[in-house]
Amino acid sequence: MAAGAGARPRPGAHGEQSRSNVVLVACDSLDGRLTFFPGNQTVNLPSINFMKRHGTVFLNAYTNSPICCPSRAAMWSGLFTHLTESWNNFKGLDPDYVTWMDLMEKHGYRAQKFGKLDFTSGHHSVSNRVEAWTRDVKFLLRQEGRPMVKLTGHRKQFRVMETDWRNTDQAVNWIKEEAVNFTQPFILYLGLNLPHPYPSPYAGENFGASTFLTSPYWLEKVNYEAIKIPKWSSLSEMHPVDYYSSYTKNCTGEFSKEEVRNIRAFYYAMCAETDAMLGEIISALRDTGLLGKTIIIFTADHGELAMEHRQFYKMSMYEGSSHVPLLVMGPGVREQQQIPNVVSLVDIYPTMLDIARIPVPQNLSGYSLVPLLHEEAESEASRRGPRPSWVLSEFHGCNVNSSAYMLRTGKWKYITYSDGSSVPPQLFDLTADPDELTNVAIKFPVTVHSLDKILRSIVNYPKVSSSVQEYNKQQFISWRQSLGHNYSSVIANLRWHQDWLKDQKKYENAIDEWLGK
């Protein structure tokens, strides 16, 4: 599967050679740290390792919002979440929003999409949106099923996530039957559901997704001895937002070390199956002679905590949730390169346009990755000047009872909430404390002040938080009015039904109080 070595033209460089094809494989919930550490110890990911040998891996790539739809809205628009106003999984981009793929198609690329997109408004369950709208209500309800594992199939069962495999097959067939004959360059997108947890039917309306499911075939790829059992703070010592997240995710109960180890092992096995799908795409390009003419990008919308910080899922600024994989290989991309610069998913938009030699709009939040891939001076490559030394991530959805903002720069990760004063901030030194177990915000007030000043120069976050709070109330009021007499019955039977039904009146009153009645 050698991709070719030696000097290569810069991706998107001007000149006589034809424009590169581009393939973007975006999965769901893959912890970016698995692409460089400790991945090789816990689970074998041969396709990711192939991309590392023949291309570039970004060591500090982040989601701009650690949940499906808002993250994808950032990736497809090149704009931060507070600019797209994609506040939750129900609110993304308008269906007619002009994406980088639309522009590439307009400029002569053949375009094709398979699988999960999830960047436009109007999707996901009623529970998901109501939980987001009511996060400021003074109640605490479990909104997810308890995380669990499930083994399915037999030792030779390779295809567990059938929907993803069907979409991968379609993409492979498209490469072999159509793309191989094109005289124009092409852009292919494949969106995978894995390694996102599977639905848990016992969890109520539209289910939660708290089941880590795999077959013995994939589980055997995991090195159980290398699995790290994360350290947890006691419930009383947890940051208030973390406690809310852990409780609503049904993680405040007792978990044995074996349970935690199994959840992590099954998650890693699901990552191995994801890696195999990426491998099918690489193989199809190799078999058709297109590999040397195609830039491949692999990433994810966010990570997965897999029981770190007493949580599963995402919706958190901790590394397991916010750190995403980002690997690139192909013409003009340096081989065996590791890039330490902080980058984020908004950089995909300008990168795609740069590769396609389309002028990059100046209003984007992101910066092209092409100069980093080619190791050239960014000031020469970008009319906007050098890329900033920070990345921004923000979260406004469910399972977190406050808008959250993360600034990542140098060794620091600064997280602040709401209006910047009503909830204590967090500061982590990722060099000294990669597991983010010690909040040093009180210890380093000057650093906090400095980072907060940078953050406020990027986004007026107290104002954004206030806008989201108002949006949540208005959306909830409209939804409640649309239900009429059915309101009490519908709200009682959402994913929080097990707790809600114990004292319906108490929780309805809490909502009325929140709405100012």
Phi, psi and omega in degrees: 000025181301134184266358184095145185234188176084189183294138180228155175294153176297135177300125180082006181293147178282147181155194187280329187295154183289160179289145182287148164290158177225135172237126175246119174253115181243116178262184185236118171081033178262120180296116185300336181294339179292344182276352176219327178195134001263030188314314185293340179273328187265324183204142180276126180236079189297325182289319175297319178296324176298315179296325178293319180293322187253011181202212188236139174243133176270125185275344183222064178258138186229152170285153176269352174195116189281063171200157194308289190296310179300323178296314181291326176299321177294318182293321184275345181252338185075014184239146177297159185299322180290345176271322176280343185056036175273083191282335184204183183294346180270340187240103178239220178277158171294149183301333182263014180298138181277110181266172175300327179292321176301317181292321179296320178296318179298329182261028168100002176276143168276128188242141177211141179234137172227144171087205190286125176254289171058048174237002179254163184287158168099007184252184181072168190286163174299317179306312185303317182283322181294321177299322178292315182296326188261017186294339179272355180289142184279064169217164182229112185228139176287124186251355182231159170288152176300132180300138185210168178243156178212126177264134182229157173070206187226181188291346178254004182281107184272320185261101179261309181273084189302319182300315179296320180294322177298317179293323176296317178300318179297318179294318178298314180297322179297318178298313187284330186257333183242304186301326182298337182263356185290143170264343176264159173291160180231156171238122180241131176244132173236120179254124182252146175281323180293155357269037175301138177301158183270161178301149175242094189305334182289351191272007173100198188313123181056011177061164163263186176229076187241016182253120176268110192237135176202178178252164177303328180306313183279325181297329179291348177279350186265135176267097184303324184296333184273354183288127181270128175274115184293147175280142178241142168286157172293156182303324183287339181266354185292148171302142185303323179290321177298320179297315177301316181296313181298319181293311183293337177271008176063041183242009182272355177283186180279136174229128176285162177300324180295319177299313181296316180298319179295317179302316180292319179297315180295323177298314179298323177297321177295326175294323179295321177294321176301314180302324180295326178292318174302319179299324178297322180292315178300316180297319179297320178293321178295314184296333182263002181075015183264351188299319182286351181250006189235130172272124178254132177238131177238130180206188178214162180286331179189185180258207180209126183290330177046047175080008168289144181055031177057041179215154164242183181073204183237238176059028184218154177270358175297154187307316182304328183267321190262341183274121184248157173286146171208108179233143181223135173217158178136188183306128177084355181265128181295142181271150177052040180256135174245123184254118182277345183304144174285130179223170180209174189293338176295345179285346180297317184302302180295330178296314179301315181294321179298315178300319183276000181060042176255134178305134183270124177303146184277351185268005184287152174282332185268169178233146180299140176274351186304315179300323177293320180296329184259356181058045178250164181295122185292330181296330177283327188276339186233127177293343181274358182088187185292152177293145179296161181268016181226162166231155181244135169228147180215155182216134184226013189259209187282166177069008176221123190267031178192145172299137183238143182226131180239131171245123181245119180206136182057230180270357189261145165235118180249128180235125177231163190229150169053244182265003179088355181228331185284340178235133182296140179282171175233144176223126180236137173266101188288343176285312182277335189222067184297338179273359176056053181261345185235109176282116184253022182301319181289328182287329184236067183296328180293318177296315178303313181298316181296314181291323178295325179295317177298313181302315181292336176285340179270316184212135174280081192292328175298324179291318178298315180302318179295320178298319180295318179300318179292318176303314181301316180296313182297318179295318180295316180301315179298317180295316181297318179297325181292338183273337180059229183292345182277356187306307185300320181290316183293312184293331180289337187250024172281191186297341180272014189304325183297324178274317185302317186291349177286334182200070185304316185297320181301316185283325175295321178296321179298322177293317178300320179296317178300321181281356176087021180267000000 
